């Protein structure tokens, strides 16, 4: 299967299921496919903040969040350094204190964090948790396979998200342009001036009042429309 075809399928899956549902299904599947894993989660750094996009059923509460709060832990390091992190026995782990003791208290004995190459983000990782010492050792290859699949899915979802944001920006720009043009037309009719002078006047009022030009124009258009509807004298800027 070509990369273009795979991307198309991934995006279709995201559209049909939604990112949250799809990633939850993926993390649940990881628990089935990765030997020794009893829980899985996906960490992504967005807007300079780490967050868990999805977690499997049975994921002990706070396992990822405690790492984010401490700024230290296997998923933090995997996302930050893009290097796989593995601790076969957290009771003997000397890194990431005090996280290992917290994890052991929740019943987790070993952890594996595999970095994800997510487009446009500064770090991401798939995190696997086991309840027996060394349980995840035999499943590291399977964990890497899952990480590759999760990367494709997350990237497909982010592409869709960015397209939606871009489309929203275009719609906002078009609406802004429309309301500004309407306001210019109103001033031209009221003041008997040309479009250039009308725009300059609107910009000057916008700066004097410390109001966005779009908001100023929208207010003028709304007031004029209301005045026309109610039979009142024309509103002024």
Phi and psi in degrees as GROMACS dihedral restraints (atoms count N, CA, C in turn):
[ dihedral_restraints ]
;  ai    aj    ak    al  type     phi  dphi    fc
    3     4     5     6     1   -73.2    20    10
    4     5     6     7     1   161.8    20    10
    6     7     8     9     1   -64.8    20    10
    7     8     9    10     1   -34.8    20    10
    9    10    11    12     1   -65.3    20    10
   10    11    12    13     1   -41.1    20    10
   12    13    14    15     1   -66.1    20    10
   13    14    15    16     1   -42.8    20    10
   15    16    17    18     1   -61.4    20    10
   16    17    18    19     1   -41.9    20    10
   18    19    20    21     1   -62.8    20    10
   19    20    21    22     1   -40.2    20    10
   21    22    23    24     1   -63.0    20    10
   22    23    24    25     1   -43.1    20    10
   24    25    26    27     1   -65.3    20    10
   25    26    27    28     1   -42.7    20    10
   27    28    29    30     1   -60.0    20    10
   28    29    30    31     1   -44.8    20    10
   30    31    32    33     1   -66.4    20    10
   31    32    33    34     1   -38.0    20    10
   33    34    35    36     1   -62.8    20    10
   34    35    36    37     1   -39.0    20    10
   36    37    38    39     1   -64.5    20    10
   37    38    39    40     1   -42.3    20    10
   39    40    41    42     1   -64.3    20    10
   40    41    42    43     1   -43.9    20    10
   42    43    44    45     1   -63.0    20    10
   43    44    45    46     1   -39.5    20    10
   45    46    47    48     1   -76.8    20    10
   46    47    48    49     1   -34.7    20    10
   48    49    50    51     1  -104.6    20    10
   49    50    51    52     1   -26.8    20    10
   51    52    53    54     1    88.7    20    10
   52    53    54    55     1   144.7    20    10
   54    55    56    57     1   -61.5    20    10
   55    56    57    58     1   -45.1    20    10
   57    58    59    60     1   -59.6    20    10
   58    59    60    61     1   -48.6    20    10
   60    61    62    63     1   -64.4    20    10
   61    62    63    64     1   -43.3    20    10
   63    64    65    66     1   -65.2    20    10
   64    65    66    67     1   -44.5    20    10
   66    67    68    69     1   -68.3    20    10
   67    68    69    70     1   -36.3    20    10
   69    70    71    72     1   -61.9    20    10
   70    71    72    73     1   -42.7    20    10
   72    73    74    75     1   -63.0    20    10
   73    74    75    76     1   -39.6    20    10
   75    76    77    78     1   -64.2    20    10
   76    77    78    79     1   -44.4    20    10
   78    79    80    81     1   -68.1    20    10
   79    80    81    82     1   -35.2    20    10
   81    82    83    84     1   -64.2    20    10
   82    83    84    85     1   -40.1    20    10
   84    85    86    87     1   -66.6    20    10
   85    86    87    88     1   -34.7    20    10
   87    88    89    90     1   -60.5    20    10
   88    89    90    91     1   -38.5    20    10
   90    91    92    93     1   -62.3    20    10
   91    92    93    94     1   -33.7    20    10
   93    94    95    96     1   -76.0    20    10
   94    95    96    97     1   -35.6    20    10
   96    97    98    99     1   -91.0    20    10
   97    98    99   100     1   -22.3    20    10
   99   100   101   102     1  -100.3    20    10
  100   101   102   103     1   112.0    20    10
  102   103   104   105     1   -56.0    20    10
  103   104   105   106     1   132.1    20    10
  105   106   107   108     1    89.6    20    10
  106   107   108   109     1   -12.5    20    10
  108   109   110   111     1   -83.4    20    10
  109   110   111   112     1   130.5    20    10
  111   112   113   114     1  -109.3    20    10
  112   113   114   115     1   -11.9    20    10
  114   115   116   117     1  -156.6    20    10
  115   116   117   118     1   154.9    20    10
  117   118   119   120     1  -148.1    20    10
  118   119   120   121     1   147.5    20    10
  120   121   122   123     1  -145.0    20    10
  121   122   123   124     1   163.9    20    10
  123   124   125   126     1  -123.1    20    10
  124   125   126   127     1   122.6    20    10
  126   127   128   129     1  -106.9    20    10
  127   128   129   130     1   136.0    20    10
  129   130   131   132     1  -137.5    20    10
  130   131   132   133     1   139.0    20    10
  132   133   134   135     1   -90.9    20    10
  133   134   135   136     1   117.9    20    10
  135   136   137   138     1  -129.9    20    10
  136   137   138   139     1   133.5    20    10
  138   139   140   141     1    52.4    20    10
  139   140   141   142     1    42.5    20    10
  141   142   143   144     1    61.7    20    10
  142   143   144   145     1    28.4    20    10
  144   145   146   147     1  -138.7    20    10
  145   146   147   148     1   132.0    20    10
  147   148   149   150     1   -79.0    20    10
  148   149   150   151     1   138.7    20    10
  150   151   152   153     1  -147.3    20    10
  151   152   153   154     1   156.4    20    10
  153   154   155   156     1   -95.0    20    10
  154   155   156   157     1   114.5    20    10
  156   157   158   159     1   -72.6    20    10
  157   158   159   160     1   -34.7    20    10
  159   160   161   162     1  -160.6    20    10
  160   161   162   163     1   153.8    20    10
  162   163   164   165     1  -142.5    20    10
  163   164   165   166     1   146.3    20    10
  165   166   167   168     1   -73.2    20    10
  166   167   168   169     1   166.8    20    10
  168   169   170   171     1   -62.4    20    10
  169   170   171   172     1   141.1    20    10
  171   172   173   174     1    86.4    20    10
  172   173   174   175     1     3.7    20    10
  174   175   176   177     1   -71.9    20    10
  175   176   177   178     1   119.0    20    10
  177   178   179   180     1   -58.5    20    10
  178   179   180   181     1   137.8    20    10
  180   181   182   183     1   -62.5    20    10
  181   182   183   184     1   134.3    20    10
  183   184   185   186     1    86.6    20    10
  184   185   186   187     1    -1.7    20    10
  186   187   188   189     1   -59.6    20    10
  187   188   189   190     1   -44.4    20    10
  189   190   191   192     1   -81.7    20    10
  190   191   192   193     1   -44.2    20    10
  192   193   194   195     1   -59.3    20    10
  193   194   195   196     1   -37.9    20    10
  195   196   197   198     1   -62.3    20    10
  196   197   198   199     1   -36.4    20    10
  198   199   200   201     1   -65.9    20    10
  199   200   201   202     1   -42.7    20    10
  201   202   203   204     1   -62.0    20    10
  202   203   204   205     1   -42.4    20    10
  204   205   206   207     1   -65.2    20    10
  205   206   207   208     1   -38.9    20    10
  207   208   209   210     1   -79.5    20    10
  208   209   210   211     1   -18.7    20    10
  210   211   212   213     1    68.0    20    10
  211   212   213   214     1    22.9    20    10
  213   214   215   216     1  -153.9    20    10
  214   215   216   217     1   138.4    20    10
  216   217   218   219     1   155.0    20    10
  217   218   219   220     1   169.4    20    10
  219   220   221   222     1   -61.4    20    10
  220   221   222   223     1   -43.1    20    10
  222   223   224   225     1   -72.6    20    10
  223   224   225   226     1   -32.3    20    10
  225   226   227   228     1   -63.5    20    10
  226   227   228   229     1   -45.7    20    10
  228   229   230   231     1   -68.2    20    10
  229   230   231   232     1   -41.1    20    10
  231   232   233   234     1   -63.5    20    10
  232   233   234   235     1   -41.9    20    10
  234   235   236   237     1   -69.9    20    10
  235   236   237   238     1   -38.0    20    10
  237   238   239   240     1   -78.9    20    10
  238   239   240   241     1   -36.4    20    10
  240   241   242   243     1  -104.3    20    10
  241   242   243   244     1    -8.5    20    10
  243   244   245   246     1    57.9    20    10
  244   245   246   247     1    33.8    20    10
  246   247   248   249     1  -124.0    20    10
  247   248   249   250     1   133.5    20    10
  249   250   251   252     1   -61.0    20    10
  250   251   252   253     1   137.2    20    10
  252   253   254   255     1  -120.1    20    10
  253   254   255   256     1   130.3    20    10
  255   256   257   258     1  -138.8    20    10
  256   257   258   259     1   130.5    20    10
  258   259   260   261     1  -126.4    20    10
  259   260   261   262     1   108.3    20    10
  261   262   263   264     1   -70.4    20    10
  262   263   264   265     1   -24.7    20    10
  264   265   266   267     1  -149.0    20    10
  265   266   267   268     1   104.1    20    10
  267   268   269   270     1   -68.4    20    10
  268   269   270   271     1   -18.4    20    10
  270   271   272   273     1   -70.6    20    10
  271   272   273   274     1   -18.1    20    10
  273   274   275   276     1  -111.9    20    10
  274   275   276   277     1     5.6    20    10
  276   277   278   279     1   -76.3    20    10
  277   278   279   280     1   132.4    20    10
  279   280   281   282     1  -104.2    20    10
  280   281   282   283     1    -8.1    20    10
  282   283   284   285     1   -88.8    20    10
  283   284   285   286     1   161.1    20    10
  285   286   287   288     1    67.4    20    10
  286   287   288   289     1    19.0    20    10
  288   289   290   291     1   -56.5    20    10
  289   290   291   292     1   140.4    20    10
  291   292   293   294     1   -96.6    20    10
  292   293   294   295     1    16.0    20    10
  294   295   296   297     1   -58.4    20    10
  295   296   297   298     1   -45.1    20    10
  297   298   299   300     1   -54.2    20    10
  298   299   300   301     1   -42.2    20    10
  300   301   302   303     1   -64.3    20    10
  301   302   303   304     1   -38.7    20    10
  303   304   305   306     1   -63.3    20    10
  304   305   306   307     1   -46.5    20    10
  306   307   308   309     1   -61.6    20    10
  307   308   309   310     1   -43.5    20    10
  309   310   311   312     1   -61.2    20    10
  310   311   312   313     1   -36.8    20    10
  312   313   314   315     1   -65.3    20    10
  313   314   315   316     1   -24.2    20    10
  315   316   317   318     1   -87.6    20    10
  316   317   318   319     1    -4.5    20    10
  318   319   320   321     1   103.6    20    10
  319   320   321   322     1     0.5    20    10
  321   322   323   324     1   -89.2    20    10
  322   323   324   325     1   131.6    20    10
  324   325   326   327     1  -112.3    20    10
  325   326   327   328     1   -27.9    20    10
  327   328   329   330     1  -140.3    20    10
  328   329   330   331     1   156.5    20    10
  330   331   332   333     1  -145.3    20    10
  331   332   333   334     1   144.4    20    10
  333   334   335   336     1  -134.7    20    10
  334   335   336   337     1   127.0    20    10
  336   337   338   339     1  -121.4    20    10
  337   338   339   340     1   121.4    20    10
  339   340   341   342     1  -111.4    20    10
  340   341   342   343     1   125.1    20    10
  342   343   344   345     1   -65.6    20    10
  343   344   345   346     1   148.5    20    10
  345   346   347   348     1  -117.3    20    10
  346   347   348   349     1   138.9    20    10
  348   349   350   351     1   -95.2    20    10
  349   350   351   352     1    85.0    20    10
  351   352   353   354     1   -94.1    20    10
  352   353   354   355     1   128.9    20    10
  354   355   356   357     1   -63.3    20    10
  355   356   357   358     1   130.9    20    10
  357   358   359   360     1    75.5    20    10
  358   359   360   361     1     3.8    20    10
  360   361   362   363     1  -116.7    20    10
  361   362   363   364     1   154.9    20    10
  363   364   365   366     1   -90.5    20    10
  364   365   366   367     1    -0.4    20    10
  366   367   368   369     1   173.8    20    10
  367   368   369   370     1   144.7    20    10
  369   370   371   372     1  -160.3    20    10
  370   371   372   373     1   157.9    20    10
  372   373   374   375     1  -156.3    20    10
  373   374   375   376     1   150.4    20    10
  375   376   377   378     1  -102.3    20    10
  376   377   378   379     1   130.0    20    10
  378   379   380   381     1  -114.9    20    10
  379   380   381   382     1   130.4    20    10
  381   382   383   384     1  -121.2    20    10
  382   383   384   385     1   138.8    20    10
  384   385   386   387     1  -125.7    20    10
  385   386   387   388     1   138.1    20    10
  387   388   389   390     1  -127.5    20    10
  388   389   390   391     1   156.9    20    10
  390   391   392   393     1  -102.0    20    10
  391   392   393   394     1    -5.7    20    10
  393   394   395   396     1  -117.8    20    10
  394   395   396   397     1   143.3    20    10
  396   397   398   399     1   -58.9    20    10
  397   398   399   400     1   131.3    20    10
  399   400   401   402     1    74.1    20    10
  400   401   402   403     1     6.0    20    10
  402   403   404   405     1   -64.0    20    10
  403   404   405   406     1   -30.0    20    10
  405   406   407   408     1   -89.0    20    10
  406   407   408   409     1    -7.8    20    10
  408   409   410   411     1   -54.2    20    10
  409   410   411   412     1   -50.8    20    10
  411   412   413   414     1   -68.9    20    10
  412   413   414   415     1   -14.6    20    10
  414   415   416   417     1  -102.0    20    10
  415   416   417   418     1    12.0    20    10
  417   418   419   420     1   -65.8    20    10
  418   419   420   421     1   -37.9    20    10
  420   421   422   423     1   -65.4    20    10
  421   422   423   424     1   -41.1    20    10
  423   424   425   426     1   -65.1    20    10
  424   425   426   427     1   -35.5    20    10
  426   427   428   429     1   -65.1    20    10
  427   428   429   430     1   -38.9    20    10
  429   430   431   432     1   -67.1    20    10
  430   431   432   433     1   -36.4    20    10
  432   433   434   435     1   -63.6    20    10
  433   434   435   436     1   -44.0    20    10
  435   436   437   438     1   -61.0    20    10
  436   437   438   439     1   -43.3    20    10
  438   439   440   441     1   -59.2    20    10
  439   440   441   442     1   -39.9    20    10
  441   442   443   444     1   -64.2    20    10
  442   443   444   445     1   -42.3    20    10
  444   445   446   447     1   -67.2    20    10
  445   446   447   448     1   -42.8    20    10
  447   448   449   450     1   -62.6    20    10
  448   449   450   451     1   -37.9    20    10
  450   451   452   453     1   -59.5    20    10
  451   452   453   454     1   -46.9    20    10
  453   454   455   456     1   -58.9    20    10
  454   455   456   457     1   -43.3    20    10
  456   457   458   459     1   -67.2    20    10
  457   458   459   460     1   -45.6    20    10
  459   460   461   462     1   -62.8    20    10
  460   461   462   463     1   -43.3    20    10
  462   463   464   465     1   -61.9    20    10
  463   464   465   466     1   -40.5    20    10
  465   466   467   468     1   -61.9    20    10
  466   467   468   469     1   -42.9    20    10
  468   469   470   471     1   -64.7    20    10
  469   470   471   472     1   -42.0    20    10
  471   472   473   474     1   -67.5    20    10
  472   473   474   475     1   -34.9    20    10
  474   475   476   477     1   -61.9    20    10
  475   476   477   478     1   -43.2    20    10
  477   478   479   480     1   -63.5    20    10
  478   479   480   481     1   -43.9    20    10
  480   481   482   483     1   -60.0    20    10
  481   482   483   484     1   -43.8    20    10
  483   484   485   486     1   -67.4    20    10
  484   485   486   487     1   -36.4    20    10
  486   487   488   489     1   -63.8    20    10
  487   488   489   490     1   -41.6    20    10
  489   490   491   492     1   -63.8    20    10
  490   491   492   493     1   -42.2    20    10
  492   493   494   495     1   -64.0    20    10
  493   494   495   496     1   -40.2    20    10
  495   496   497   498     1   -64.3    20    10
  496   497   498   499     1   -43.6    20    10
  498   499   500   501     1   -62.7    20    10
  499   500   501   502     1   -39.1    20    10
  501   502   503   504     1   -64.6    20    10
  502   503   504   505     1   -39.8    20    10
  504   505   506   507     1   -62.8    20    10
  505   506   507   508     1   -40.6    20    10
  507   508   509   510     1   -64.7    20    10
  508   509   510   511     1   -44.0    20    10
  510   511   512   513     1   -61.7    20    10
  511   512   513   514     1   -42.0    20    10
  513   514   515   516     1   -62.3    20    10
  514   515   516   517     1   -42.7    20    10
  516   517   518   519     1   -63.8    20    10
  517   518   519   520     1   -41.6    20    10
  519   520   521   522     1   -65.6    20    10
  520   521   522   523     1   -41.8    20    10
  522   523   524   525     1   -64.7    20    10
  523   524   525   526     1   -40.0    20    10
  525   526   527   528     1   -62.5    20    10
  526   527   528   529     1   -45.6    20    10
  528   529   530   531     1   -61.7    20    10
  529   530   531   532     1   -38.8    20    10
  531   532   533   534     1   -64.6    20    10
  532   533   534   535     1   -46.5    20    10
  534   535   536   537     1   -70.4    20    10
  535   536   537   538     1   -32.9    20    10
  537   538   539   540     1   -66.1    20    10
  538   539   540   541     1   -43.0    20    10
  540   541   542   543     1   -62.3    20    10
  541   542   543   544     1   -39.4    20    10
  543   544   545   546     1   -63.2    20    10
  544   545   546   547     1   -42.6    20    10
  546   547   548   549     1   -64.7    20    10
  547   548   549   550     1   -39.5    20    10
  549   550   551   552     1   -60.8    20    10
  550   551   552   553     1   -43.8    20    10
  552   553   554   555     1   -61.6    20    10
  553   554   555   556     1   -39.5    20    10
  555   556   557   558     1   -62.2    20    10
  556   557   558   559     1   -47.7    20    10
  558   559   560   561     1   -64.5    20    10
  559   560   561   562     1   -38.1    20    10
  561   562   563   564     1   -60.4    20    10
  562   563   564   565     1   -41.2    20    10
  564   565   566   567     1   -72.9    20    10
  565   566   567   568     1   -40.4    20    10
  567   568   569   570     1   -72.3    20    10
  568   569   570   571     1   -42.2    20    10
  570   571   572   573     1  -103.2    20    10
  571   572   573   574     1    -4.3    20    10
  573   574   575   576     1    57.6    20    10
  574   575   576   577     1    47.9    20    10
  576   577   578   579     1  -123.0    20    10
  577   578   579   580     1   166.8    20    10
  579   580   581   582     1   -85.2    20    10
  580   581   582   583     1   174.8    20    10
  582   583   584   585     1   -64.6    20    10
  583   584   585   586     1   -37.6    20    10
  585   586   587   588     1   -64.2    20    10
  586   587   588   589     1   -45.8    20    10
  588   589   590   591     1   -67.4    20    10
  589   590   591   592     1   -36.2    20    10
  591   592   593   594     1   -63.4    20    10
  592   593   594   595     1   -43.1    20    10
  594   595   596   597     1   -65.9    20    10
  595   596   597   598     1   -40.9    20    10
  597   598   599   600     1   -60.9    20    10
  598   599   600   601     1   -41.2    20    10
  600   601   602   603     1   -65.5    20    10
  601   602   603   604     1   -42.6    20    10
  603   604   605   606     1   -62.6    20    10
  604   605   606   607     1   -41.6    20    10
  606   607   608   609     1   -64.5    20    10
  607   608   609   610     1   -39.2    20    10
  609   610   611   612     1   -65.7    20    10
  610   611   612   613     1   -43.9    20    10
  612   613   614   615     1   -63.8    20    10
  613   614   615   616     1   -38.4    20    10
  615   616   617   618     1   -59.9    20    10
  616   617   618   619     1   -44.5    20    10
  618   619   620   621     1   -69.8    20    10
  619   620   621   622     1   -41.1    20    10
  621   622   623   624     1   -62.3    20    10
  622   623   624   625     1   -38.0    20    10
  624   625   626   627     1   -92.0    20    10
  625   626   627   628     1    -5.0    20    10
  627   628   629   630     1    55.5    20    10
  628   629   630   631     1    47.4    20    10
  630   631   632   633     1  -124.0    20    10
  631   632   633   634     1   141.4    20    10
  633   634   635   636     1   -59.7    20    10
  634   635   636   637     1   141.9    20    10
  636   637   638   639     1   -57.4    20    10
  637   638   639   640     1   -42.1    20    10
  639   640   641   642     1   -60.2    20    10
  640   641   642   643     1   -43.8    20    10
  642   643   644   645     1   -68.1    20    10
  643   644   645   646     1   -39.4    20    10
  645   646   647   648     1   -61.4    20    10
  646   647   648   649     1   -45.7    20    10
  648   649   650   651     1   -66.4    20    10
  649   650   651   652     1   -39.9    20    10
  651   652   653   654     1   -62.7    20    10
  652   653   654   655     1   -40.0    20    10
  654   655   656   657     1   -64.5    20    10
  655   656   657   658     1   -43.3    20    10
  657   658   659   660     1   -63.1    20    10
  658   659   660   661     1   -47.2    20    10
  660   661   662   663     1   -61.5    20    10
  661   662   663   664     1   -41.9    20    10
  663   664   665   666     1   -64.2    20    10
  664   665   666   667     1   -43.5    20    10
  666   667   668   669     1   -66.5    20    10
  667   668   669   670     1   -39.1    20    10
  669   670   671   672     1   -66.0    20    10
  670   671   672   673     1   -43.1    20    10
  672   673   674   675     1   -62.3    20    10
  673   674   675   676     1   -40.6    20    10
  675   676   677   678     1   -66.6    20    10
  676   677   678   679     1   -41.0    20    10
  678   679   680   681     1   -64.2    20    10
  679   680   681   682     1   -41.9    20    10
  681   682   683   684     1   -63.8    20    10
  682   683   684   685     1   -38.9    20    10
  684   685   686   687     1   -67.0    20    10
  685   686   687   688     1   -39.3    20    10
  687   688   689   690     1   -92.0    20    10
  688   689   690   691     1    -0.9    20    10
  690   691   692   693     1    73.0    20    10
  691   692   693   694     1    28.2    20    10
  693   694   695   696     1   -92.5    20    10
  694   695   696   697     1   167.1    20    10
  696   697   698   699     1   -61.8    20    10
  697   698   699   700     1   150.6    20    10
  699   700   701   702     1   -55.9    20    10
  700   701   702   703     1   136.1    20    10
  702   703   704   705     1   -74.5    20    10
  703   704   705   706     1   148.6    20    10
  705   706   707   708     1  -111.4    20    10
  706   707   708   709     1   156.9    20    10
